[in-house]
Amino acid sequence: MNIHTSNIIYVGNIQSIDDNTLREYFQRFGEIEALFHN
């Protein structure tokens, strides 16, 4: 049984971390479909 969970991550108010660093961090927990932060 193959279950696909789409991980849409919203990170608020983190200006000091660039997108690539955030993606590398969250990819430890699985695939990222979308990463949002303001």
N, C-alpha and C positions, 0 to 999 in steps of 0.2 A: 504494500500500500504506500503510494508515493504522495505525500502531502506537501504542497508548495505554499509556504507562508510568505507573504510579501511584507517586507520590513520597510515601513516608511518612518523615518526618524526625523523628529523635529527638535532642534536644539535652539533654545532661545538665549539671546544676549551673550553670545560668545564671539567677540570680535578679535580676540587675541590669538585664536587658533584658526589656521587656514583650512580650506576645504579638504585638501589632500590628507592632512594630519587627522582630521575628523573621520574621513572615510577609512583610513588605515586602522584607526582605533575601533570603529564600529564593525569593520569587516571581520574582526575576531569573533563576533557573535553570529556571523552569517552574511548572506548576500544582502546588499543594500539596493532597494529599488529607487528610493528618493531620499535625499538628505536636505533638510531645510534649516536655515538659521538666519536670524536677522542681524 
